[in-house]
Amino acid sequence: MKKTYVIIPVIGVLIFLGVHLHYQAGFEQEEAAKAAAKEKARQEKVQKDVEQRRKAAEEAVQLQEKRKQEKALKEAQEAAQKDARLALQDAKEKAYRERDKLSKQVDRLKSDIAVEKDAITKVEKSKQVATDEETFQRGFVKQAEANKGALEDVLNKIKAADDALAAAAAAKAAEDAKKKSSS
Protein backbone atom coordinates (compact mmCIF):
# COMPACT_ATOMS: atom_id res chain seq x y z
CA MET A 1 0.00 0.00 0.00
CA LYS A 2 2.84 2.20 0.49
CA LYS A 3 3.81 1.88 -3.11
CA THR A 4 0.41 2.73 -4.20
CA TYR A 5 0.68 5.99 -2.52
CA VAL A 6 3.76 6.86 -4.49
CA ILE A 7 2.95 5.26 -7.82
CA ILE A 8 -0.51 6.68 -8.31
CA PRO A 9 0.58 10.24 -7.77
CA VAL A 10 3.69 9.76 -9.95
CA ILE A 11 1.50 8.32 -12.73
CA GLY A 12 -0.93 11.18 -12.27
CA VAL A 13 1.99 13.65 -12.44
CA LEU A 14 3.33 11.98 -15.62
CA ILE A 15 -0.08 12.02 -17.26
CA PHE A 16 -0.46 15.58 -16.19
CA LEU A 17 2.96 16.43 -17.62
CA GLY A 18 2.11 14.73 -20.92
CA VAL A 19 -1.20 16.48 -21.20
CA HIS A 20 0.34 19.69 -19.98
CA LEU A 21 3.17 19.61 -22.49
CA HIS A 22 0.79 18.74 -25.28
CA TYR A 23 -1.52 21.58 -24.41
CA GLN A 24 1.33 23.94 -23.58
CA ALA A 25 2.82 23.69 -27.08
CA GLY A 26 -0.57 24.37 -28.62
CA PHE A 27 -1.32 26.96 -25.97
CA GLU A 28 1.80 28.98 -26.73
CA GLN A 29 0.99 28.93 -30.41
CA GLU A 30 -2.57 29.91 -29.66
CA GLU A 31 -1.39 32.63 -27.29
CA ALA A 32 1.10 33.83 -29.92
CA ALA A 33 -1.66 33.75 -32.54
CA LYS A 34 -4.01 35.56 -30.15
CA ALA A 35 -1.30 38.07 -29.32
CA ALA A 36 -0.56 38.53 -33.04
CA ALA A 37 -4.27 38.91 -33.73
CA LYS A 38 -4.58 41.40 -30.85
CA GLU A 39 -1.53 43.29 -32.10
CA LYS A 40 -2.91 43.26 -35.63
CA ALA A 41 -6.30 44.43 -34.34
CA ARG A 42 -4.54 47.07 -32.25
CA GLN A 43 -2.47 48.18 -35.28
CA GLU A 44 -5.63 48.26 -37.41
CA LYS A 45 -7.41 50.18 -34.67
CA VAL A 46 -4.49 52.62 -34.37
CA GLN A 47 -4.39 52.94 -38.18
CA LYS A 48 -8.16 53.44 -38.22
CA ASP A 49 -7.92 56.02 -35.41
CA VAL A 50 -5.12 57.81 -37.27
CA GLU A 51 -7.21 57.80 -40.45
CA GLN A 52 -10.27 59.02 -38.54
CA ARG A 53 -8.21 61.76 -36.87
CA ARG A 54 -6.78 62.78 -40.26
CA LYS A 55 -10.30 62.89 -41.74
CA ALA A 56 -11.60 64.74 -38.67
CA ALA A 57 -8.72 67.22 -38.98
CA GLU A 58 -9.45 67.71 -42.69
CA GLU A 59 -13.14 68.14 -41.95
CA ALA A 60 -12.30 70.57 -39.14
CA VAL A 61 -10.08 72.56 -41.50
CA GLN A 62 -12.81 72.54 -44.16
CA LEU A 63 -15.40 73.51 -41.57
CA GLN A 64 -13.10 76.23 -40.29
CA GLU A 65 -12.60 77.53 -43.86
CA LYS A 66 -16.35 77.39 -44.40
CA ARG A 67 -16.92 79.32 -41.17
CA LYS A 68 -14.27 81.86 -42.21
CA GLN A 69 -16.00 82.29 -45.55
CA GLU A 70 -19.43 82.56 -43.89
CA LYS A 71 -18.02 85.03 -41.36
CA ALA A 72 -16.38 87.08 -44.13
CA LEU A 73 -19.64 86.98 -46.13
CA LYS A 74 -21.65 87.96 -43.04
CA GLU A 75 -19.22 90.81 -42.27
CA ALA A 76 -19.40 91.97 -45.89
CA GLN A 77 -23.22 91.90 -45.74
CA GLU A 78 -23.22 93.76 -42.43
CA ALA A 79 -20.77 96.33 -43.84
CA ALA A 80 -22.96 96.72 -46.93
CA GLN A 81 -26.05 97.11 -44.75
CA LYS A 82 -24.23 99.59 -42.54
CA ASP A 83 -23.10 101.56 -45.60
CA ALA A 84 -26.64 101.44 -46.97
CA ARG A 85 -28.03 102.64 -43.63
CA LEU A 86 -25.46 105.44 -43.53
CA ALA A 87 -26.26 106.37 -47.13
CA LEU A 88 -29.99 106.39 -46.32
CA GLN A 89 -29.35 108.45 -43.18
CA ASP A 90 -27.26 110.91 -45.20
CA ALA A 91 -29.95 111.08 -47.89
CA LYS A 92 -32.61 111.60 -45.21
CA GLU A 93 -30.61 114.39 -43.57
CA LYS A 94 -29.93 115.95 -46.96
CA ALA A 95 -33.63 115.77 -47.81
CA TYR A 96 -34.51 117.41 -44.47
CA ARG A 97 -31.93 120.15 -45.06
CA GLU A 98 -33.22 120.65 -48.59
CA ARG A 99 -36.81 120.70 -47.32
CA ASP A 100 -35.91 123.27 -44.66
CA LYS A 101 -34.01 125.33 -47.21
CA LEU A 102 -36.90 125.21 -49.66
CA SER A 103 -39.40 125.92 -46.89
CA LYS A 104 -37.44 129.02 -45.91
CA GLN A 105 -37.19 129.98 -49.55
CA VAL A 106 -40.96 129.50 -49.98
CA ASP A 107 -41.61 131.65 -46.90
CA ARG A 108 -39.25 134.32 -48.20
CA LEU A 109 -40.88 134.20 -51.63
CA LYS A 110 -44.35 134.41 -50.05
CA SER A 111 -43.30 137.51 -48.13
CA ASP A 112 -41.73 138.90 -51.33
CA ILE A 113 -44.98 138.15 -53.18
CA ALA A 114 -46.96 139.97 -50.47
CA VAL A 115 -44.59 142.94 -50.73
CA GLU A 116 -44.81 142.90 -54.52
CA LYS A 117 -48.61 142.60 -54.40
CA ASP A 118 -48.69 145.65 -52.14
CA ALA A 119 -46.37 147.44 -54.55
CA ILE A 120 -48.53 146.36 -57.51
CA THR A 121 -51.64 147.59 -55.67
CA LYS A 122 -49.93 150.93 -55.01
CA VAL A 123 -48.80 151.15 -58.65
CA GLU A 124 -52.30 150.29 -59.84
CA LYS A 125 -53.76 152.93 -57.52
CA SER A 126 -51.24 155.51 -58.76
CA LYS A 127 -51.94 154.36 -62.33
CA GLN A 128 -55.67 154.80 -61.70
CA VAL A 129 -55.01 158.24 -60.17
CA ALA A 130 -52.80 159.11 -63.16
CA THR A 131 -55.46 157.83 -65.58
CA ASP A 132 -58.13 159.83 -63.75
CA GLU A 133 -55.83 162.86 -63.76
CA GLU A 134 -55.17 162.40 -67.48
CA THR A 135 -58.89 162.07 -68.16
CA PHE A 136 -59.52 165.17 -66.07
CA GLN A 137 -56.70 167.04 -67.84
CA ARG A 138 -58.03 166.09 -71.27
CA GLY A 139 -61.50 167.15 -70.28
CA PHE A 140 -60.10 170.32 -68.76
CA VAL A 141 -58.03 171.05 -71.91
CA LYS A 142 -61.13 170.57 -74.10
CA GLN A 143 -63.15 172.78 -71.77
CA ALA A 144 -60.32 175.36 -71.73
CA GLU A 145 -60.11 175.30 -75.53
CA ALA A 146 -63.89 175.71 -75.67
CA ASN A 147 -63.64 178.54 -73.13
CA LYS A 148 -60.80 180.07 -75.14
CA GLY A 149 -62.93 179.98 -78.29
CA ALA A 150 -65.87 181.47 -76.40
CA LEU A 151 -63.62 184.13 -74.86
CA GLU A 152 -62.15 184.92 -78.27
CA ASP A 153 -65.69 185.28 -79.60
CA VAL A 154 -66.58 187.52 -76.64
CA LEU A 155 -63.37 189.50 -77.14
CA ASN A 156 -64.10 189.78 -80.85
CA LYS A 157 -67.64 190.88 -80.01
CA ILE A 158 -66.27 193.33 -77.43
CA LYS A 159 -63.73 194.59 -79.94
CA ALA A 160 -66.44 194.81 -82.56
CA ALA A 161 -68.64 196.61 -80.02
CA ASP A 162 -65.73 198.90 -79.07
CA ASP A 163 -65.02 199.49 -82.77
CA ALA A 164 -68.71 200.12 -83.33
CA LEU A 165 -68.80 202.37 -80.29
CA ALA A 166 -65.68 204.17 -81.46
CA ALA A 167 -67.15 204.44 -84.95
CA ALA A 168 -70.40 205.66 -83.46
CA ALA A 169 -68.49 208.11 -81.29
CA ALA A 170 -66.48 209.24 -84.30
CA ALA A 171 -69.64 209.52 -86.35
CA LYS A 172 -71.26 211.41 -83.53
CA ALA A 173 -68.24 213.63 -83.22
CA ALA A 174 -68.28 214.14 -86.95
CA GLU A 175 -71.94 214.87 -86.80
CA ASP A 176 -71.35 217.14 -83.86
CA ALA A 177 -68.52 218.75 -85.74
CA LYS A 178 -70.75 219.04 -88.77
CA LYS A 179 -73.40 220.49 -86.64
CA LYS A 180 -70.95 222.81 -85.07
CA SER A 181 -69.63 223.81 -88.34
CA SER A 182 -73.06 224.31 -89.71
CA SER A 183 -74.22 226.32 -86.87
C-alpha positions as a printed Julia matrix, in Angstrom:
183×3 Matrix{Float64}:
   0.0     0.0     0.0
   2.84    2.2     0.49
   3.81    1.88   -3.11
   0.41    2.73   -4.2
   0.68    5.99   -2.52
   3.76    6.86   -4.49
   2.95    5.26   -7.82
  -0.51    6.68   -8.31
   0.58   10.24   -7.77
   3.69    9.76   -9.95
   1.5     8.32  -12.73
  -0.93   11.18  -12.27
   1.99   13.65  -12.44
   3.33   11.98  -15.62
  -0.08   12.02  -17.26
  -0.46   15.58  -16.19
   2.96   16.43  -17.62
   2.11   14.73  -20.92
  -1.2    16.48  -21.2
   0.34   19.69  -19.98
   3.17   19.61  -22.49
   0.79   18.74  -25.28
  -1.52   21.58  -24.41
   1.33   23.94  -23.58
   2.82   23.69  -27.08
  -0.57   24.37  -28.62
  -1.32   26.96  -25.97
   1.8    28.98  -26.73
   0.99   28.93  -30.41
  -2.57   29.91  -29.66
  -1.39   32.63  -27.29
   1.1    33.83  -29.92
  -1.66   33.75  -32.54
  -4.01   35.56  -30.15
  -1.3    38.07  -29.32
  -0.56   38.53  -33.04
  -4.27   38.91  -33.73
  -4.58   41.4   -30.85
  -1.53   43.29  -32.1
  -2.91   43.26  -35.63
  -6.3    44.43  -34.34
  -4.54   47.07  -32.25
  -2.47   48.18  -35.28
  -5.63   48.26  -37.41
  -7.41   50.18  -34.67
  -4.49   52.62  -34.37
  -4.39   52.94  -38.18
  -8.16   53.44  -38.22
  -7.92   56.02  -35.41
  -5.12   57.81  -37.27
  -7.21   57.8   -40.45
 -10.27   59.02  -38.54
  -8.21   61.76  -36.87
  -6.78   62.78  -40.26
 -10.3    62.89  -41.74
 -11.6    64.74  -38.67
  -8.72   67.22  -38.98
  -9.45   67.71  -42.69
 -13.14   68.14  -41.95
 -12.3    70.57  -39.14
 -10.08   72.56  -41.5
 -12.81   72.54  -44.16
 -15.4    73.51  -41.57
 -13.1    76.23  -40.29
 -12.6    77.53  -43.86
 -16.35   77.39  -44.4
 -16.92   79.32  -41.17
 -14.27   81.86  -42.21
 -16.0    82.29  -45.55
 -19.43   82.56  -43.89
 -18.02   85.03  -41.36
 -16.38   87.08  -44.13
 -19.64   86.98  -46.13
 -21.65   87.96  -43.04
 -19.22   90.81  -42.27
 -19.4    91.97  -45.89
 -23.22   91.9   -45.74
 -23.22   93.76  -42.43
 -20.77   96.33  -43.84
 -22.96   96.72  -46.93
 -26.05   97.11  -44.75
 -24.23   99.59  -42.54
 -23.1   101.56  -45.6
 -26.64  101.44  -46.97
 -28.03  102.64  -43.63
 -25.46  105.44  -43.53
 -26.26  106.37  -47.13
 -29.99  106.39  -46.32
 -29.35  108.45  -43.18
 -27.26  110.91  -45.2
 -29.95  111.08  -47.89
 -32.61  111.6   -45.21
 -30.61  114.39  -43.57
 -29.93  115.95  -46.96
 -33.63  115.77  -47.81
 -34.51  117.41  -44.47
 -31.93  120.15  -45.06
 -33.22  120.65  -48.59
 -36.81  120.7   -47.32
 -35.91  123.27  -44.66
 -34.01  125.33  -47.21
 -36.9   125.21  -49.66
 -39.4   125.92  -46.89
 -37.44  129.02  -45.91
 -37.19  129.98  -49.55
 -40.96  129.5   -49.98
 -41.61  131.65  -46.9
 -39.25  134.32  -48.2
 -40.88  134.2   -51.63
 -44.35  134.41  -50.05
 -43.3   137.51  -48.13
 -41.73  138.9   -51.33
 -44.98  138.15  -53.18
 -46.96  139.97  -50.47
 -44.59  142.94  -50.73
 -44.81  142.9   -54.52
 -48.61  142.6   -54.4
 -48.69  145.65  -52.14
 -46.37  147.44  -54.55
 -48.53  146.36  -57.51
 -51.64  147.59  -55.67
 -49.93  150.93  -55.01
 -48.8   151.15  -58.65
 -52.3   150.29  -59.84
 -53.76  152.93  -57.52
 -51.24  155.51  -58.76
 -51.94  154.36  -62.33
 -55.67  154.8   -61.7
 -55.01  158.24  -60.17
 -52.8   159.11  -63.16
 -55.46  157.83  -65.58
 -58.13  159.83  -63.75
 -55.83  162.86  -63.76
 -55.17  162.4   -67.48
 -58.89  162.07  -68.16
 -59.52  165.17  -66.07
 -56.7   167.04  -67.84
 -58.03  166.09  -71.27
 -61.5   167.15  -70.28
 -60.1   170.32  -68.76
 -58.03  171.05  -71.91
 -61.13  170.57  -74.1
 -63.15  172.78  -71.77
 -60.32  175.36  -71.73
 -60.11  175.3   -75.53
 -63.89  175.71  -75.67
 -63.64  178.54  -73.13
 -60.8   180.07  -75.14
 -62.93  179.98  -78.29
 -65.87  181.47  -76.4
 -63.62  184.13  -74.86
 -62.15  184.92  -78.27
 -65.69  185.28  -79.6
 -66.58  187.52  -76.64
 -63.37  189.5   -77.14
 -64.1   189.78  -80.85
 -67.64  190.88  -80.01
 -66.27  193.33  -77.43
 -63.73  194.59  -79.94
 -66.44  194.81  -82.56
 -68.64  196.61  -80.02
 -65.73  198.9   -79.07
 -65.02  199.49  -82.77
 -68.71  200.12  -83.33
 -68.8   202.37  -80.29
 -65.68  204.17  -81.46
 -67.15  204.44  -84.95
 -70.4   205.66  -83.46
 -68.49  208.11  -81.29
 -66.48  209.24  -84.3
 -69.64  209.52  -86.35
 -71.26  211.41  -83.53
 -68.24  213.63  -83.22
 -68.28  214.14  -86.95
 -71.94  214.87  -86.8
 -71.35  217.14  -83.86
 -68.52  218.75  -85.74
 -70.75  219.04  -88.77
 -73.4   220.49  -86.64
 -70.95  222.81  -85.07
 -69.63  223.81  -88.34
 -73.06  224.31  -89.71
 -74.22  226.32  -86.87
